[in-house]
């Protein structure tokens, strides 16, 4: 097992007063995708996924690679299994990258705090989420901006189109990519996913093709799985684990972001992330409408060296 490490939508915008990130999150001005290497993917163009983070984490004998997503100007959402400790020494977060060491719009930050979900289980990979606070905030532009997060109650039924991105390996135990990779994969229901793994919890969401061939892989851990409504990208999952990479009948497994709205909100200081309740058209009644309301806001491990 590896640890990596369309229709009308009902949309509810969740904010805390006037301080939430909802006005800017999930907008990728340079992303032209309307539908459908990671494995089986393609190189992303500059600015396509402005929330993508590349994490470099010191470990015994080298440096581990993980992904993450920018959720406000100073916080990154990633996977718990990326961190064997919460020491911030030497941890570096890179943002605005498309090509490693050749992205003029990129910035790097050290980390002042790492928070691993208190209920993370390294055996089952349940609650595989973590938060990183950057040493200083970043300025938003076309190449660096936050993603919206799926709010509690969000629904991503089987077949929903999603995208996963990262700088991880292009094949199982293969070489890492020097360019940001992207691939489109459909959401797989938890019932179907459990038939493959047998232990998929409500805190997990799965995505992949029955025939395999497209997937996240080692080094993509902690990165975002996103789906788009008509105007915004919403993060549904955090890259967590899988059986190999892109194997038939074994979709990738992700931490289900909507399960962690309360926890994320309670940990993040400053401007709150933008939470959006994502509901597919198949779950909407015959009225079919878009509703926007403001509500109180009451991710064995393989790592790449």
C-alpha positions as CSV (number, residue, x, y, z in Angstrom):
1,X,0.0,0.0,0.0
2,X,1.3,3.5,-0.8
3,X,0.8,6.5,1.3
4,X,1.5,9.6,-0.8
5,X,2.3,10.8,0.5
6,X,-21.1,19.1,-14.2
7,X,-24.6,20.2,-13.5
8,X,-26.1,22.8,-11.3
9,X,-24.7,23.2,-7.9
10,X,-26.2,24.3,-4.6
11,X,-23.6,26.7,-3.1
12,X,-23.6,28.0,0.4
13,X,-20.8,30.4,1.3
14,X,-19.6,30.1,4.9
15,X,-17.8,33.0,6.5
16,X,-17.0,34.6,9.9
17,X,-18.1,38.2,9.8
18,X,-16.1,40.1,7.2
19,X,-12.9,38.3,7.9
20,X,-13.3,35.1,5.9
21,X,-11.4,34.3,2.8
22,X,-14.6,33.7,0.8
23,X,-14.2,36.7,-1.4
24,X,-10.9,35.5,-3.0
25,X,-10.8,31.7,-2.5
26,X,-11.0,29.2,-5.3
27,X,-10.5,31.7,-8.1
28,X,-7.8,30.7,-10.6
29,X,-7.7,33.4,-13.2
30,X,-5.2,31.5,-15.4
31,X,-7.0,28.2,-15.3
32,X,-9.0,27.5,-18.4
33,X,-10.2,24.0,-17.6
34,X,-13.8,23.2,-18.0
35,X,-13.7,19.4,-17.7
36,X,-11.8,16.7,-17.6
37,X,2.3,13.5,-14.1
38,X,1.2,12.6,-11.0
39,X,0.4,9.4,-12.9
40,X,-1.3,9.6,-16.3
41,X,-1.5,13.4,-16.1
42,X,0.0,16.3,-17.8
43,X,2.1,19.4,-16.9
44,X,0.1,22.3,-15.5
45,X,0.4,25.8,-16.9
46,X,1.6,28.6,-14.7
47,X,-1.1,29.9,-12.4
48,X,-3.5,27.0,-13.0
49,X,-3.5,25.9,-9.4
50,X,-2.4,29.0,-7.4
51,X,-3.0,27.3,-4.0
52,X,-0.6,24.4,-4.7
53,X,2.2,24.2,-2.1
54,X,5.4,22.1,-2.3
55,X,6.7,21.1,1.1
56,X,10.3,20.0,1.9
57,X,10.6,18.3,5.2
58,X,13.9,17.2,6.8
59,X,14.0,13.5,7.7
60,X,16.8,11.2,8.8
61,X,19.0,10.7,5.7
62,X,17.4,13.3,3.5
63,X,14.4,15.4,2.7
64,X,10.8,14.3,2.3
65,X,8.5,15.8,-0.3
66,X,4.8,16.5,0.3
67,X,2.1,18.7,-1.1
68,X,-0.3,21.1,0.5
69,X,-2.8,23.8,-0.3
70,X,-2.9,27.5,0.7
71,X,-6.1,28.2,2.6
72,X,-5.4,31.8,3.7
73,X,-2.4,34.1,3.5
74,X,-0.5,32.3,6.3
75,X,-1.8,28.7,6.6
76,X,-1.3,25.5,4.6
77,X,-3.5,22.4,4.7
78,X,-1.6,19.1,4.3
79,X,-1.5,15.5,5.5
80,X,-0.7,14.3,9.0
81,X,1.4,11.4,7.7
82,X,3.9,13.8,6.2
83,X,5.1,14.7,9.7
84,X,6.8,12.3,12.1
85,X,7.2,15.2,14.5
86,X,5.9,18.7,14.8
87,X,9.4,20.2,14.7
88,X,9.4,23.2,12.3
89,X,13.2,23.2,11.9
90,X,14.2,23.1,8.3
91,X,10.6,22.8,6.9
92,X,10.2,24.9,3.8
93,X,7.0,25.7,1.9
94,X,7.1,26.8,-1.7
95,X,4.2,28.5,-3.4
96,X,3.6,29.8,-6.9
97,X,5.7,27.1,-8.5
98,X,5.1,25.4,-11.9
99,X,8.7,24.4,-12.6
100,X,11.1,23.8,-9.7
101,X,13.8,26.4,-9.6
102,X,12.4,28.1,-12.7
103,X,9.2,29.8,-11.5
104,X,9.7,33.6,-11.4
105,X,6.5,34.0,-9.4
106,X,7.3,31.6,-6.7
107,X,8.0,32.4,-3.0
108,X,9.4,30.3,-0.1
109,X,8.5,30.4,3.5
110,X,9.8,28.7,6.7
111,X,7.2,27.4,9.1
112,X,6.4,28.6,12.6
113,X,3.9,25.9,13.6
114,X,2.8,22.4,12.6
115,X,-0.5,21.0,13.9
116,X,-1.3,17.4,13.3
117,X,-4.9,16.3,13.9
118,X,-5.1,14.9,17.4
119,X,-7.0,11.9,16.3
120,X,-4.8,10.9,13.4
121,X,-4.3,7.1,13.3
122,X,-1.1,6.0,11.6
123,X,-2.4,2.5,11.1
124,X,-5.8,3.2,9.5
125,X,-4.8,6.7,8.2
126,X,-8.0,8.1,9.6
127,X,-7.9,11.9,10.2
128,X,-4.9,12.3,7.9
129,X,-4.8,16.1,8.1
130,X,-2.4,18.7,9.3
131,X,-2.0,22.5,9.3
132,X,1.2,24.5,8.9
133,X,1.5,28.2,9.8
134,X,3.9,30.1,7.6
135,X,6.6,32.3,9.2
136,X,5.1,35.3,7.4
137,X,2.1,35.9,5.2
138,X,2.1,35.8,1.4
139,X,0.6,38.3,-1.0
140,X,-2.1,37.0,-3.3
141,X,-1.8,37.3,-7.1
142,X,-2.6,35.3,-10.2
143,X,0.0,32.7,-9.1
144,X,-0.5,32.5,-5.4
145,X,-4.0,32.5,-3.9
146,X,-6.1,30.3,-1.6
147,X,-8.4,27.5,-2.4
148,X,-12.0,27.2,-1.0
149,X,-12.6,24.3,1.4
150,X,-15.6,22.0,1.3
151,X,-17.8,22.8,4.2
152,X,-19.6,20.4,6.5
153,X,-22.4,18.7,4.7
154,X,-20.8,18.9,1.3
155,X,-21.7,16.1,-1.1
156,X,-19.3,14.7,-3.8
157,X,-21.2,11.7,-5.1
158,X,-19.5,9.0,-7.3
159,X,-18.7,10.3,-10.8
160,X,-18.1,14.0,-9.8
161,X,-15.2,15.3,-11.8
162,X,-12.2,16.2,-9.6
163,X,-8.6,17.2,-10.2
164,X,-5.5,16.3,-8.2
165,X,-2.1,18.1,-8.5
166,X,1.4,17.7,-7.2
167,X,5.1,17.4,-7.8
168,X,5.2,13.7,-6.8
169,X,6.5,10.6,-8.7
170,X,5.3,9.9,-12.3
171,X,5.0,6.1,-11.4
172,X,5.0,4.0,-8.3
173,X,8.5,4.3,-6.7
174,X,9.6,6.3,-9.8
175,X,11.2,9.7,-10.3
176,X,9.6,12.9,-9.0
177,X,8.5,15.5,-11.5
178,X,10.3,18.8,-11.9
179,X,7.1,20.4,-13.1
180,X,3.7,20.6,-11.5
181,X,1.4,17.8,-12.7
182,X,-2.4,17.7,-13.0
183,X,-4.8,14.9,-13.7
184,X,-8.6,14.6,-13.7
185,X,-10.2,11.7,-11.8
186,X,-13.8,10.9,-10.9
187,X,-14.9,10.7,-7.4
188,X,-15.6,7.1,-6.3
189,X,-18.3,6.4,-3.7
190,X,-17.2,5.2,-0.3
191,X,-19.2,2.0,-0.8
192,X,-17.3,1.1,-3.9
193,X,-14.0,2.2,-2.5
194,X,-14.6,0.0,0.6
195,X,-15.0,-3.0,-1.7
196,X,-11.4,-2.5,-2.6
197,X,-9.9,-1.5,0.7
198,X,-12.3,-2.7,3.3
199,X,-11.6,0.1,5.8
200,X,-12.8,3.4,4.3
201,X,-14.2,5.7,7.0
202,X,-16.5,8.7,6.7
203,X,-13.4,10.9,7.1
204,X,-12.2,9.7,3.7
205,X,-13.1,10.3,0.1
206,X,-11.9,8.3,-2.9
207,X,-11.2,9.2,-6.6
208,X,-9.8,7.3,-9.6
209,X,-10.6,5.2,-12.6
210,X,-11.9,1.6,-12.5
211,X,-9.2,0.7,-15.1
212,X,-6.5,2.7,-13.3
213,X,-3.9,4.7,-15.1
214,X,-4.6,8.1,-13.4
215,X,-3.8,8.9,-9.8
216,X,-1.8,10.8,-7.3
217,X,1.4,9.1,-6.2
218,X,4.4,9.3,-3.8
219,X,5.4,12.8,-3.0
220,X,1.9,14.1,-3.7
221,X,0.9,13.5,-0.1
222,X,-1.0,16.3,1.5
223,X,-1.9,17.9,-1.8
224,X,-5.3,19.0,-2.9
225,X,-8.1,17.1,-4.7
226,X,-10.4,19.9,-6.0
227,X,-13.7,20.1,-7.9
228,X,-15.2,23.1,-9.6
229,X,-18.6,24.7,-9.5
230,X,-19.3,27.3,-12.2
231,X,-16.9,29.9,-10.7
232,X,-14.9,28.4,-7.9
233,X,-12.6,25.5,-7.1
234,X,-13.4,23.7,-3.9
235,X,-11.0,21.3,-2.1
236,X,-12.8,18.0,-1.5
237,X,-9.8,15.9,-0.3
238,X,-6.2,15.8,0.9
239,X,-3.9,13.2,-0.7
240,X,-3.6,10.3,1.8
241,X,-2.9,6.8,0.6
242,X,-3.6,4.0,-1.9
243,X,-2.5,0.6,-3.2
244,X,0.5,1.4,-5.4
245,X,-0.3,4.2,-7.8
246,X,-3.0,4.2,-10.5
247,X,-3.8,0.5,-10.1
248,X,-7.1,-0.8,-11.5
249,X,-9.9,-1.1,-8.9
250,X,-7.8,0.8,-6.3
251,X,-8.7,4.5,-6.4
252,X,-6.6,7.0,-4.5
253,X,-7.9,7.7,-0.9
254,X,-8.0,11.2,0.4
255,X,-8.9,12.8,3.8
256,X,-12.4,14.3,3.4
257,X,-12.0,18.0,3.9
258,X,-15.7,18.7,4.8
259,X,-15.3,16.6,8.0
260,X,-12.8,19.1,9.4
261,X,-14.4,22.5,9.1
262,X,-14.8,22.9,12.8
263,X,-11.3,21.7,13.6
264,X,-9.6,23.8,10.9
265,X,-11.6,26.9,12.0
266,X,-10.6,26.4,15.6
267,X,-6.9,26.1,14.8
268,X,-6.4,28.8,12.2
269,X,-5.9,32.3,13.5
270,X,-6.3,35.5,11.5
271,X,-8.5,35.5,8.4
272,X,-10.6,32.3,8.3
273,X,-10.5,30.1,5.2
274,X,-13.5,30.2,2.8
275,X,-15.8,27.2,3.3
276,X,-18.3,26.3,0.5
277,X,-21.0,23.7,0.8
278,X,-20.7,21.8,-2.4
279,X,-23.8,19.8,-3.4
280,X,-24.0,18.0,-6.8
281,X,-26.9,18.5,-9.2
282,X,-28.0,14.9,-8.5
283,X,-28.7,15.9,-4.8
284,X,-30.7,19.0,-5.7
285,X,-34.5,19.0,-5.9
286,X,-36.4,19.9,-9.0
287,X,-36.1,23.6,-8.0
288,X,-32.4,23.6,-9.2
289,X,-31.0,26.9,-7.9
290,X,-27.9,28.5,-6.5
291,X,-28.2,29.8,-3.0
292,X,-25.6,31.9,-1.3
293,X,-25.8,32.5,2.5
294,X,-23.4,33.8,5.1
295,X,-23.2,31.5,8.1
296,X,-21.1,31.6,11.3
297,X,-18.2,29.3,11.3
298,X,-18.9,27.5,14.5
299,X,-5.2,14.7,5.5
300,X,3.5,1.8,5.8
301,X,4.3,5.7,4.7
302,X,6.3,6.2,1.4
303,X,8.1,9.5,1.3
304,X,10.3,10.8,-1.4
305,X,13.9,11.8,-0.7
